[in-house]
Amino acid sequence: MLYFTSIWRTPDALGLAVSNVDTIPDQDKWKNHSQALVRVLAGQQNLPRMMTVDHGPYCYHILCADGVLYLTFCQKSDSVAASFGFLEEISAEFMNLYGDQIYIETRPYKFIKFDMFMSKSRKVFLSPSYNRAPPANIERRQFNTVMGIMDAPEDRRNGGGGGGGGGGGGKGNSTMYAVL
């Protein structure tokens, strides 16, 4: 289940497009985490082309291409191959339609109409008939190291990321995978 997908300009973390599909508990919390993650990644040089950041029972799959970061948020149990296939599909179409406008645009979410294409593509990649091997050569890194904090911001304020509170549902379980 791909809960939401967003597209960002890498140098300055300007949001270009977003697609909300399904609601999840604490959706605003996860969207805030995704925005914080994008801001941290946008400031880094030599980002890997593909990465997965685990966070509690969910994960962010991220594709970096041509100065644009494509992020989708889903459950850890979802198909990695389908998620990255989806991101590659929307990346190709987004560049085809808007590639010449990405760096001159100053308004956030200028390409919000692209949501229609993302919604249609999502259905294809979530169908049971979709079958593709997942990306290879995945390197693991700790999410907290990437973010430069001990706990994710909302987890620290809310006393845990969705587990039973005190045992730290999402604390210490966040990992980043990068395809080199």
QUIFEN-V757810 format. One record per residue. N is the residue number from 1. RES is the residue in one small letter. SS is DSSP state (a for helix, b for strand, c for the rest). OMEGA is omega as a letter, one per 20 degrees, with the letter a starting at -180 (* if undefined). D_LAST is the distance of its C-alpha to the last C-alpha in Angstrom with 2 decimals. Layout:
N&RES&SS&OMEGA&D_LAST + N&RES&SS&OMEGA&D_LAST
//
This chain:
1&m&c&r&25.43 + 2&l&b&a&23.62 + 3&y&b&r&25.74 + 4&f&b&a&24.73 + 5&t&b&r&22.32 + 6&s&b&a&22.11 + 7&i&b&a&20.91 + 8&w&b&r&20.63 + 9&r&b&a&20.69 + 10&t&c&a&17.97 + 11&p&c&a&20.12 + 12&d&c&r&22.94 + 13&a&c&r&21.91 + 14&l&b&r&24.74 + 15&g&b&a&24.95 + 16&l&b&a&25.37 + 17&a&b&r&25.96 + 18&v&b&r&26.18 + 19&s&b&r&27.18 + 20&n&b&a&28.95 + 21&v&c&a&29.63 + 22&d&c&r&30.71 + 23&t&c&r&32.00 + 24&i&c&r&30.94 + 25&p&c&r&32.65 + 26&d&c&a&31.83 + 27&q&a&r&30.04 + 28&d&a&r&30.68 + 29&k&a&a&29.08 + 30&w&a&r&25.79 + 31&k&a&r&25.91 + 32&n&a&r&26.60 + 33&h&a&r&23.63 + 34&s&a&r&21.39 + 35&q&a&r&23.05 + 36&a&a&r&22.59 + 37&l&a&r&18.87 + 38&v&a&r&18.56 + 39&r&a&r&20.75 + 40&v&a&a&18.70 + 41&l&a&a&15.39 + 42&a&a&a&17.40 + 43&g&c&a&18.44 + 44&q&c&r&15.11 + 45&q&c&r&13.81 + 46&n&c&r&10.35 + 47&l&c&r&9.10 + 48&p&c&a&5.66 + 49&r&c&r&6.97 + 50&m&b&r&7.48 + 51&m&b&r&8.64 + 52&t&b&r&11.80 + 53&v&b&r&14.37 + 54&d&b&r&17.23 + 55&h&b&a&20.59 + 56&g&c&a&23.68 + 57&p&c&a&24.30 + 58&y&b&r&22.03 + 59&c&b&r&18.47 + 60&y&b&r&16.83 + 61&h&b&a&14.27 + 62&i&b&r&12.81 + 63&l&b&r&11.70 + 64&c&b&a&11.60 + 65&a&b&r&13.16 + 66&d&c&r&15.98 + 67&g&c&a&16.75 + 68&v&b&r&17.16 + 69&l&b&r&15.70 + 70&y&b&a&16.62 + 71&l&b&r&17.20 + 72&t&b&a&19.00 + 73&f&b&a&20.68 + 74&c&b&r&21.73 + 75&q&b&r&22.77 + 76&k&c&a&20.44 + 77&s&c&a&22.27 + 78&d&c&a&21.42 + 79&s&c&r&19.40 + 80&v&a&a&15.66 + 81&a&a&r&15.87 + 82&a&a&a&18.78 + 83&s&a&a&17.29 + 84&f&a&r&14.26 + 85&g&a&r&16.79 + 86&f&a&a&19.05 + 87&l&a&r&16.67 + 88&e&a&r&15.90 + 89&e&a&a&19.67 + 90&i&a&r&20.70 + 91&s&a&a&18.28 + 92&a&a&a&19.88 + 93&e&a&r&23.35 + 94&f&a&r&23.05 + 95&m&a&r&22.11 + 96&n&a&a&24.89 + 97&l&a&a&27.42 + 98&y&a&a&26.65 + 99&g&c&a&24.25 + 100&d&c&a&27.15 + 101&q&c&a&28.25 + 102&i&c&a&25.20 + 103&y&c&r&25.78 + 104&i&c&a&29.56 + 105&e&c&r&29.96 + 106&t&c&a&31.08 + 107&r&c&r&32.12 + 108&p&c&r&29.84 + 109&y&c&r&29.24 + 110&k&c&a&30.91 + 111&f&c&a&29.19 + 112&i&a&r&30.31 + 113&k&a&r&31.83 + 114&f&a&r&28.40 + 115&d&a&a&28.80 + 116&m&a&r&30.91 + 117&f&a&r&28.18 + 118&m&a&r&25.70 + 119&s&a&r&28.46 + 120&k&a&a&29.22 + 121&s&a&a&25.64 + 122&r&a&a&25.19 + 123&k&a&r&28.12 + 124&v&a&a&26.68 + 125&f&a&r&23.40 + 126&l&a&a&25.38 + 127&s&c&a&27.95 + 128&p&c&a&28.38 + 129&s&c&r&28.22 + 130&y&c&a&24.57 + 131&n&c&a&22.64 + 132&r&c&r&19.08 + 133&a&c&r&16.56 + 134&p&c&r&13.78 + 135&p&c&a&10.09 + 136&a&c&r&8.90 + 137&n&c&a&6.59 + 138&i&b&r&6.99 + 139&e&b&r&7.43 + 140&r&b&r&10.82 + 141&r&b&r&12.35 + 142&q&b&r&15.89 + 143&f&a&a&16.73 + 144&n&a&r&19.74 + 145&t&a&r&17.96 + 146&v&a&a&15.91 + 147&m&a&a&19.27 + 148&g&c&a&21.24 + 149&i&c&r&23.94 + 150&m&c&r&25.37 + 151&d&c&r&25.82 + 152&a&c&a&24.93 + 153&p&a&a&27.83 + 154&e&a&r&29.65 + 155&d&a&a&29.41 + 156&r&a&a&31.18 + 157&r&a&a&33.91 + 158&n&a&r&34.45 + 159&g&c&r&34.42 + 160&g&c&a&31.51 + 161&g&c&r&29.15 + 162&g&c&r&31.21 + 163&g&c&a&32.18 + 164&g&c&r&35.74 + 165&g&c&a&35.58 + 166&g&c&a&36.22 + 167&g&c&r&33.74 + 168&g&c&a&30.78 + 169&g&c&a&29.44 + 170&g&c&a&26.02 + 171&k&c&r&26.21 + 172&g&c&a&23.86 + 173&n&c&a&22.10 + 174&s&c&a&19.34 + 175&t&b&r&15.78 + 176&m&b&r&12.45 + 177&y&b&r&9.52 + 178&a&b&r&6.07 + 179&v&b&a&3.77 + 180&l&c&*&0.00
//
